[in-house]
């Protein structure tokens, strides 16, 4: 039960959450040079942990309130790709840049997927992990936001070369300095769009696509 009362505060609220993905089954795996592109079943665990209060006009954070809410799980279908330490070295991505590079590439790829699959960005989700326990490598996941899957991640897998090439080009062509809603920021990010590294994401995707086979 929720008890509410009418109010007109000078702030808005934004939920902060954590999301983890575990691989249940790998249906298909394709080598992209040293990288791997995979499609299969995943379990997504999502938990809202707090909310921020922000000024209405400036967006300045006024405070954070912790929440104690139960996690929610979703069994669905996902596509994911990995990169190796050698690829990161060749792309000049230092360890401190890696989380922002993966996160920016994840956001941009989610934003581009509706051009290749009949979906809205709110139909899909994503997670990026510098060292995932199932792959033991830096990994980016994009998954269907519907129980059992809805075909979006599968379409992403089958058109991955064109999809991720368009993602890289969209980031590189954007004229912003450090990332904006047109390239790597996401309106649904539970981490407040932090960290993001726009230029490291371009180098990361270039290294990934260097080994991609022709579709």
C-alpha positions in Angstrom: 0.0 0.0 0.0 1.2 3.5 -0.8 0.1 6.5 1.1 0.4 9.8 -0.8 -0.4 13.5 -0.3 -0.5 16.3 -2.8 2.6 18.5 -2.9 4.5 20.9 -5.2 8.2 20.5 -4.2 10.9 22.4 -6.1 12.6 19.2 -7.1 12.1 16.0 -9.1 13.2 12.5 -8.1 15.3 10.0 -10.1 15.6 6.3 -9.2 19.1 4.8 -8.9 19.4 1.0 -9.4 21.8 -1.8 -9.9 21.4 -4.5 -12.6 23.3 -7.7 -12.9 23.2 -10.3 -15.7 24.1 -13.9 -15.5 24.4 -16.3 -18.5 22.0 -19.2 -18.3 22.7 -20.8 -21.7 24.7 -19.8 -24.8 22.7 -20.7 -27.9 25.2 -19.4 -30.5 28.8 -18.1 -30.3 30.7 -16.5 -33.1 34.4 -15.5 -33.0 35.2 -12.0 -34.0 39.0 -12.2 -34.0 39.9 -12.4 -30.4 36.4 -11.2 -29.4 33.3 -13.3 -29.1 29.8 -12.4 -30.1 27.1 -14.5 -28.3 23.4 -15.0 -28.1 21.5 -17.0 -25.5 19.4 -17.0 -22.4 20.2 -14.7 -19.5 18.8 -13.8 -16.1 18.7 -10.1 -15.2 18.5 -9.1 -11.5 17.4 -5.5 -11.0 17.1 -3.7 -7.7 16.3 0.0 -7.0 18.6 1.1 -4.2 17.9 4.8 -3.8 16.5 7.9 -5.4 18.0 11.3 -6.0 16.3 14.7 -5.5 17.2 17.2 -8.2 16.4 20.9 -8.7 13.7 21.2 -11.4 15.6 23.7 -13.6 19.3 23.0 -13.1 19.2 19.3 -12.3 21.5 19.9 -9.3 21.5 17.0 -6.9 20.0 18.0 -3.5 20.3 14.7 -1.8 20.0 10.9 -2.0 17.6 8.7 0.0 18.4 5.1 0.4 15.7 2.5 -0.2 15.3 -1.1 0.9 13.4 -2.8 -1.9 13.5 -6.5 -3.0 15.3 -7.4 -6.2 13.3 -8.3 -9.4 14.5 -11.0 -11.8 13.8 -11.4 -15.5 14.6 -14.4 -17.6 15.0 -13.4 -21.2 17.2 -13.5 -24.3 20.3 -11.4 -24.8 23.2 -10.7 -27.1 26.7 -10.0 -25.7 30.2 -9.4 -26.8 33.6 -9.6 -25.1 37.0 -8.1 -25.7 40.5 -9.2 -24.5 43.2 -7.4 -22.6 45.4 -7.4 -25.8 42.6 -5.7 -27.7 42.3 -3.1 -24.9 46.0 -2.5 -25.0 45.9 -2.1 -28.8 43.0 0.4 -28.5 44.9 2.4 -25.9 42.2 1.9 -23.2 43.7 2.1 -19.7 42.0 0.2 -16.9 40.6 3.4 -15.4 39.0 4.2 -18.8 37.5 0.7 -19.3 34.2 1.1 -17.3 33.4 4.4 -19.1 34.2 2.9 -22.5 32.0 -0.1 -22.0 29.2 1.9 -20.5 29.2 4.4 -23.3 29.3 1.7 -26.0 26.4 -0.1 -24.2 24.2 3.0 -24.2 24.9 3.9 -27.8 24.3 0.4 -29.0 20.9 0.4 -27.2 20.0 3.7 -28.8 20.9 2.4 -32.3 19.2 -1.0 -32.1 15.7 0.3 -32.9 17.1 1.1 -36.4 17.8 -2.6 -36.9 15.0 -4.3 -34.9 11.4 -3.3 -34.6 11.6 -2.0 -31.1 11.8 1.0 -28.9 14.8 1.6 -26.6 12.5 1.1 -23.6 11.9 -2.5 -24.9 15.6 -3.4 -24.3 18.1 -3.1 -21.6 21.8 -3.4 -21.2 24.7 -4.0 -18.7 28.4 -3.5 -19.2 31.0 -5.2 -16.9 34.8 -4.7 -16.9 35.2 -8.4 -15.7 32.1 -10.5 -15.9 32.1 -13.7 -13.8 30.6 -15.9 -16.6 32.9 -14.7 -19.4 35.9 -13.7 -17.3 36.3 -10.8 -19.8 35.1 -7.3 -20.3 31.5 -7.8 -21.6 28.6 -5.8 -22.9 25.1 -7.3 -22.7 22.0 -6.1 -24.5 18.8 -8.0 -23.6 15.1 -8.0 -24.3 13.1 -6.4 -21.6 10.3 -9.0 -21.7 10.1 -12.4 -20.1 11.2 -15.1 -22.4 12.5 -12.6 -25.0 10.9 -10.7 -27.8 13.2 -11.3 -30.7 15.1 -8.0 -30.5 18.3 -9.4 -29.1 18.2 -12.2 -31.7 17.8 -9.6 -34.5 20.8 -7.7 -33.0 22.9 -10.8 -33.1 22.2 -11.5 -36.7 22.8 -7.9 -37.8 25.6 -7.2 -35.3 28.2 -6.0 -37.7 26.0 -3.4 -39.2 24.4 -2.5 -35.9 27.7 -2.0 -34.0 29.3 -0.2 -37.0 26.4 2.2 -37.0 26.9 2.6 -33.2 30.6 3.5 -33.6 29.9 5.9 -36.4 27.1 7.7 -34.4 29.4 8.2 -31.5 32.3 9.4 -33.6 30.2 11.8 -35.7 28.6 13.5 -32.7 30.1 17.0 -32.2 29.7 17.0 -28.4 32.8 17.1 -26.2 32.3 14.5 -23.6 29.0 12.7 -24.5 25.4 13.8 -24.8 21.9 12.3 -25.3 22.5 12.1 -29.0 25.4 9.6 -28.6 26.2 8.0 -25.3 23.9 9.3 -22.6 20.7 7.3 -21.8 17.5 8.6 -20.3 17.0 5.3 -18.5 20.4 4.9 -17.0 20.2 3.9 -13.3 23.7 5.1 -12.6 23.1 8.7 -13.7 25.1 8.3 -16.9 28.4 7.9 -15.0 31.0 6.8 -15.9 31.0 7.5 -19.7 34.1 7.8 -21.9 33.0 8.7 -25.4 36.4 8.6 -27.2 37.5 5.4 -25.5 34.1 3.8 -26.6 35.0 4.7 -30.2 38.4 3.0 -29.9 36.8 0.0 -28.1 34.2 -0.5 -30.9 36.9 -0.1 -33.6 38.9 -2.9 -32.0 35.8 -5.1 -31.7 34.8 -4.5 -35.3 38.3 -5.2 -36.7 37.7 -8.9 -36.3 34.0 -9.0 -37.3 33.3 -11.4 -40.2 31.2 -10.2 -43.2 27.5 -10.8 -42.7 
